[in-house]
Amino acid sequence: MRGPSAADVLGRVTLVTGKEEFLSERTVTGVREAVRRHDVEAEVSETQALGLTGGALGDLAAPSLFSTTRCVVVRGLENLPEESVDGLLAYAAEPVDDVAVVLVHGGGQKGSGVLTKLRKLPEVTEVKSEELRASEFPGFVVAEVRGHGASIEPEAAAALVQAVGQDLRSLSAAAGQLAGDFPGEVLTEEKVKRYFGGRAEAKSFAVADAAFWGRRRPALEELRWALDGGTAPVLVTSAFAGSARGIARYLCAPRGLREADLAREVGVPPWKVRTIRDQSRGWSEAAIARAIRTIAQADADIKGAAGDAPYTLERLVLTITGLRERS
């Protein structure tokens, strides 16, 4: 994937903000690599903002005996001592030409005052690393695959999220693997399932999907296959909870919204709205409310209140499919 160039980071301050550590670390790595491509002998150093007192930043940015090109990473900017704020702002207003400074703020309100001041400086470039909403993970996959010079269908991106989960590091690795193994090809849902269809998370979603369609026998068969394959019971109740939330949000959403707006309201990618819309036709608000209570009880049961998890899950499938049939 293309990162920043040396011209983008040297003589400037890169401000990294947000709670998503994977994205923050990717930005830090990108700056380091840009500096080292420019000068293989460039020195890279790190420090914690808590210890950044007095002239410490100036010392870090000063040229060494071996190289004038430096990359300085300051982590935990939210912990910067008050007495060091003016010094940091002074440096950020006039950064050293051959030095790339990266300031990493972990998110939250602490230290927001210094962020506000840094953002006003033209020499500061902010890169946000905010946590993704559920509806944004497929888009992340699409961007990852595109960064590897490949393309992926929206349904396939969503299937990969379902199979791998919402850990960005794992999703990035999976996207890279698929793009590398199918060079020049469009990544389809079939290719994703071929590689990742055996993942426990994917099996649990198959059980929930069949149950909320009211397909009792397929749901019970999927459940047995999932449990026989080692899927943890808690993943099954988690998948049921996700399906129930999606339908409940759809039923409560304002009518007449455009598909993109409805997707944001429900918290799913646009293509998923069409599936939920069709699925919800067999559900009333009262039935989905009862389903949510049933899922919560089943989740509590398998976490210790009941000793027979397979029986609890079979009963859950029967209840959910029965609620849909009666609604």
Helices and strands as residue ranges (DSSP letters): H 6-9, E 12-17, H 21-38, E 43-48, G 49-51, H 56-61, E 70-75, G 77-79, G 82-84, H 85-93, E 99-105, H 112-119, E 124-128, G 134-136, H 137-147, E 151-152, H 154-164, H 168-181, E 186-187, H 189-196, H 200-212, H 216-228, H 233-252, H 259-266, H 270-280, H 285-300, I 301-305, H 309-326
